[in-house]
Amino acid sequence: MDVSKSWSRALSLGANLTQQWLQRYGWEILTHPAHSPDLAPSDFHLFGPLKRHLGGMAFETEDDLISELRNWFDNLDVDFFRVGINSLLSRWQKCIDLHGDYVEK
């Protein structure tokens, strides 16, 4: 059995069903690049502060790194996430206004 062909068919079927559902309920489908760092909250809001936090640290084990990451996430203020999501709205609007061109800060 060719797993890659089966997987490909399953993904295609899922995409088709999603498209039909979106059309049925009148949702507008916005096209965007497969990866756009200016529109991915992890890229424009999360990784910078995380990189600054981890900068200069050294970890003896993977468990030490995981522990530090958990500590960092546990101590983030809830507003950190709110700001990231809220800025996504304005970034999407800029992308729409620029007809899909790259959005910078």
Stockholm file with secondary structure:
# STOCKHOLM 1.0

chainA/1-105         MDVSKSWSRALSLGANLTQQWLQRYGWEILTHPAHSPDLAPSDFHLFGPLKRHLGGMAFETEDDLISELRNWFDNLDVDFFRVGINSLLSRWQKCIDLHGDYVEK
#=GR chainA/1-105 SS CCHHHHHHHHHHHHHHHHHHHHHHTTCCCCCCCSCCTTTCHIIIIIHHHHHHHHTTCCCSSHHHHHHHHHHHHHTSCHHHHHHHHHHHHHHHHHHHHTTTCCCCC
#=GC SS_cons         CCHHHHHHHHHHHHHHHHHHHHHHTTCCCCCCCSCCTTTCHIIIIIHHHHHHHHTTCCCSSHHHHHHHHHHHHHTSCHHHHHHHHHHHHHHHHHHHHTTTCCCCC
//
